[in-house]
Amino acid sequence: MVEPNQIKQYIESGLECEFVEVAGDGHHFEAVIVSPAFRGKSKIQQHQLVYRVLGDRMREEIHALSMRTLTPEEWGK
């Protein structure tokens, strides 16, 4: 079973992040991700970036991931 801190590490290793917080029960997870890579992208494009970073883990290890994605400017408000 995958732990929230593992998902956090996966995201941080593949995406420049200013803040990442992941919570969950081993099957369903919620994440807050703040990244400058999200600038100028729609929410769908931001989520696609995260899904690309997680790759096959989304099918094999992570059953559900709810995300709140923000640019550093949005996070600072």
C-alpha positions as CSV (number, residue, x, y, z in Angstrom):
1,M,0.0,0.0,0.0
2,V,1.4,3.4,-1.0
3,E,1.7,6.1,1.7
4,P,0.9,9.8,1.3
5,N,4.6,10.7,1.9
6,Q,5.6,8.5,-1.0
7,I,3.2,10.3,-3.4
8,K,4.6,13.6,-2.1
9,Q,8.1,12.4,-3.0
10,Y,7.0,11.2,-6.4
11,I,5.5,14.6,-7.2
12,E,8.5,16.6,-5.8
13,S,11.0,14.4,-7.7
14,G,9.4,15.1,-11.1
15,L,8.0,18.6,-10.8
16,E,9.4,21.9,-9.5
17,C,7.3,22.6,-6.4
18,E,7.2,25.3,-3.8
19,F,4.7,23.3,-1.6
20,V,3.3,19.8,-1.7
21,E,0.9,18.2,0.9
22,V,-0.6,14.8,0.4
23,A,-3.1,13.1,2.7
24,G,-5.0,9.8,2.3
25,D,-5.9,6.4,3.5
26,G,-3.7,4.3,1.2
27,H,-6.3,4.1,-1.6
28,H,-7.8,7.6,-1.9
29,F,-5.6,10.7,-1.7
30,E,-5.9,14.4,-1.7
31,A,-3.0,16.7,-2.6
32,V,-2.3,20.4,-2.6
33,I,0.5,21.2,-5.1
34,V,2.0,24.7,-5.6
35,S,4.3,24.9,-8.6
36,P,5.7,27.6,-10.9
37,A,5.2,25.1,-13.8
38,F,1.5,25.7,-13.5
39,R,1.7,29.3,-14.7
40,G,-0.3,30.0,-17.8
41,K,-1.9,26.6,-17.8
42,S,-5.5,25.6,-17.3
43,K,-6.5,23.5,-14.3
44,I,-6.8,20.5,-16.7
45,Q,-3.3,21.1,-18.0
46,Q,-1.9,21.5,-14.5
47,H,-3.5,18.1,-13.4
48,Q,-2.1,16.5,-16.6
49,L,1.4,17.6,-15.6
50,V,1.0,15.9,-12.2
51,Y,-0.5,12.8,-13.8
52,R,2.5,12.6,-16.2
53,V,4.9,12.8,-13.2
54,L,3.1,10.0,-11.5
55,G,2.9,7.9,-14.7
56,D,2.0,4.3,-14.3
57,R,1.7,4.7,-10.5
58,M,-1.8,6.2,-11.2
59,R,-2.9,2.8,-12.5
60,E,-0.9,0.5,-10.3
61,E,-0.6,2.1,-6.9
62,I,-2.9,5.2,-6.6
63,H,-6.6,4.5,-7.1
64,A,-7.9,8.0,-6.6
65,L,-6.1,11.4,-6.4
66,S,-8.0,14.6,-5.8
67,M,-5.8,17.7,-6.5
68,R,-5.8,21.3,-5.7
69,T,-3.1,22.9,-8.0
70,L,-1.9,26.4,-7.6
71,T,0.7,28.8,-8.9
72,P,2.9,30.5,-6.3
73,E,0.9,33.7,-6.9
74,E,-2.4,32.0,-6.3
75,W,-1.0,30.3,-3.2
76,G,0.2,33.7,-1.8
77,K,-3.3,35.2,-1.9
